[in-house]
Amino acid sequence: MSGASSYTNRGSRAITRVFPPICALDYQTLQQQEFELNNTVEIPRDFTHICQNGKRVFMVQGGRLMVGDFSTMLFPNYVEIGFSVLFMEPLGDGAILMSNKGIHFVDGNLRLQNVNCSELKSFNVKASSNGGNAVFGINDEEEVFSCVMVFPEAGSPYPATIPLSGNIDAVKWGDNPKIQYCGGKLFVARDTDIYVFRNRAWTRYDFGTHSIRSLGEHNGRLVIHFFNSPMVYDIPIIDTTEIEETPLS
Amino acid sequence: MSRTERVTFERGLLESTSDSIPGFSAGVSNMDIEKGVAIRRMGTRCLNNPDVAIDIALIHSAIISGCPVCFIISKKREVFAALDQYPERLMRVFKRGFAPLRNEQRETADKWLFAFRRGAKFFALEDGLKLRFINEHGDTFTINKRGYMQVFYGLPTLTNITLPTQLINARRDDYTDIYLALEIEDTTHNMVSKFNIVDDPMKQNIPLKGQVAVAMVNNEGVIGPLSDPPHILADYKHAYITLVEAKSLRGKFDCLGPAFSAEPDFSGAYVERVASVDSGSTSNGPHDMVEEGYAISQTAPTQGNVTGSVVQKTVMIAQDTDGKCYMWFDHQSLVATPANAPDIVSNGILASSPIILDGPINYLNTASDLGGAASPFVLTDAMIPLGFLPQTFMKIVGVQYNVDIPLNYAWSGATRLLTDVGGAGDKYTGQIFLVDLKADVLGALLLKETPNAFRVGTVPGAFVPMYNSGIVMNLFRAKIKMWQSSAGKLHFLQVKMKYNLPGGFGYACRNKGFDCWEIDQVNNPLDSATITDMDETNYEIALSSPYDLFCPVPFPDERNEFQEKLLNGRRFAVWNDKRIIAKSQMAYRDDLTGAIIYDVSE
């Protein structure tokens, strides 16, 4: 093959790493360590959602919301939840949980609270994306909204929802919109087009017959995965002076 | 609203601005305005141009060793990577190093390829040093974000590594797969399903007491949840801890009882007495049997090709002043003809097995016990039931040939001389056996009655039931188990003792010290084991073996539980009363010989 250089692999014998399932206790005094009984600690087994916020990892498993440590991936603490989680994203020092019974916030100490959704027409979320300091979502009333931590002058920070844009006329997001935040912009994809929200304005890009399968992010730029087409990232942005602003409704 | 024209893709990226593409906004070509600053746009890049679309489950971007890598997990659970420097090529990700992500029977390079074996949903978690990919079942792979990273031109094998010399060539060559090597480990947490505390009769291990539990240790060294509930040891116990079924190959084993022909099949092992006698000699003897100890036997006792059944027969036992005991078959216990009297060797089988005493022993005390001049013995009330029956045995330790054994016995005067009665028709010529009636049996008998001495000697017609003339201290009648053929001939029963010894196919393990193991695949570990001691009061044996543990498996298959845990398991930690006291080993095994390597010189 062209453009290749090869050499014989190092090593004079083939060896395999093995773990004998037997243990002798003939030098235990050299390796003793104190260890509390931890048979109530959970490990990821069959969970539905997992997200990370700094060193903390939040996981929904078996009707419980658990919090663990990223370095060990063990989950010693949990709180029972009485709702089905649809989406979970990190926010503040905890996580936002979007469920069939509303939007909730859990802090780093596993204190659960409801998020005020009075600004929105609906709390039934059908897509979400993590935006660092905000969580973005689309509800079944076709609203695009963000969820941010509010830091009042007095009292503890609390999460709040902010509608970003009302319904864009004649646009229906569909049952399975794809939403991705990256590079300071929010991208919402339907079947063949992508709406970009930046600087309080929307831009639309139509990909013709190429159906969009999913969105991603790479190195601060958007990655678009098409059906039967190359996967690309970054899309051209036109100067904003030529864009008509879409006011918030 | 603005709209762009569709952009068709060929190889490469847009390296220069072009105002001629229809719909492109003139004057702002290839620029973007960010916070009032004009920034040159990198351009749209094509990461992949496959012939068949990849169905993607997860796209995640991370900086690996300073290089932005776009990870893509397909719905077939394969993991790909895309690099800015290699546009239009997706690379398969694989693990560097000789320890693969999973060990399988197939010897292929696929073992190093990064892929999930199950799952439909995948997630990515990361911090500054580690990137973890995890599926909804908890299968976790961790990548070192500051570790090794290299592009390979073809998947490396054990004998060949190929690197691309030029990036452009690697990109242009349609027919070669490109691979990205990273430092990846399977860091999945597992629960302990079961563990065993295996007795250590040699007491080489430090004893345990109290609560004992086991937890799996993942490849990052994190100890997982302890098994629940903990096992509780009430007393101190020296033991090994295993995750598979295991048995000790050393120490003492209790006898489970005798086995003889026509018994149900036994799944354990047998122990038989090994002895010999000079059966070829024509001398009448006496001949002593030569003890050769006890040996493990894998075959059940048999009576050879003699069909018949187990019967109970009466024997006479006489004890002389030296404490020796002699046994012969009472004339009346033989069927029809004295020719049915048993020989010490019949059908080529030596009567070396223990003889099973079966029933109470009758003590013959007075003349009336003998029944008079012409009558056979009768049972008396001097019957001594043996409390330790039925597990009472005695062995034949010698034999005398061609001895005249009378039909009846008589009491002769005050000297209590035991004589035979009658002529040639009132005796048969047979064998008298020297037996080792156990001291506890004799002791129990002697306590019952004041011994009466029956004398034999040089009086003509006197019965000499022993090797030499002397005084018979006591005379008993007992019942023993024998094998009687269909034709009525008596044979000594071949008896072997049963033990729950580990046997069959499996893995024999020897601790070389400090939990370093030598593991051999064996057809039967008893082939190398020996019996170092036999307590003939209760037939408890002491077993010695070059191995410490034996782990049986049902089939000699790579997929048995021992092999699976050996190749794809993890270390486990042993916990005892609030302390981790040990962690099992991780070792390296030579693929050719199967031996675990602990020294570079091995």
Interface residues (C-beta under 8 A of the other chain):
Chain A: M1 S2 G3 A4 S5 S6 Y7 T8 N9 G11 R13 A14 I15 T16 R17 V18 F19 P20 P21 I22 C23 A24 L25 D26 Y27 Q28 T29 Q31 Q32 Q33 E34 F35 E36 L37 N38 N39 T40 V41 E42 I43 P44 R45 D46 F47 T48 I50 C51 Q52 K55 V57 F70 S71 T72 M73 L74 G184 W202 T203 R204 Y205 D206 F207 G208 H210 R213 S214 L215 G216 E217 H218 N219 R221 V223 H225 F226 F227 N228 S229 P230 M231 V232 Y233 D234 I235 P236 I237 I238 D239 T240 E242 I243 E244
Chain B: M1 S2 R3 T4 R6 F9 F24 S25 V28 M31 D32 I33 E34 R41 M42 G43 T44 R45 C46 L47 N48 N49 P50 A53 I54 D55 I56 I59 H60 S61 P68 C70 I72 A82 D84 E88 F98 A99 N103 F123 L125 E126 D127 K130 R132 I134 E136 H137 G138 T140 Y153 G154 P156 T157 L158 T159 N160 I161 T162 L163 P164 T165 Q166 I168 N169 A170 D173 Y175 T176 T187 H189 N190 M191 Q204 N205 I206 L208 Q211 A213 A215 V222 I223 G224 P225 L226 S227 D228 P229 P230 A239 Y240 I241 T242 L243 V244 A246 C509 N511 G513 F514 D515 W517 I519 D548 L549 C551 F562 K565 L566 L567 G569 R570 R571 F572 A573 V574 W575 K578 R579 I580 I581 A582 K583 S584 Q585 M586 A587 Y588 R589 D590 D591 L592 I596 I597
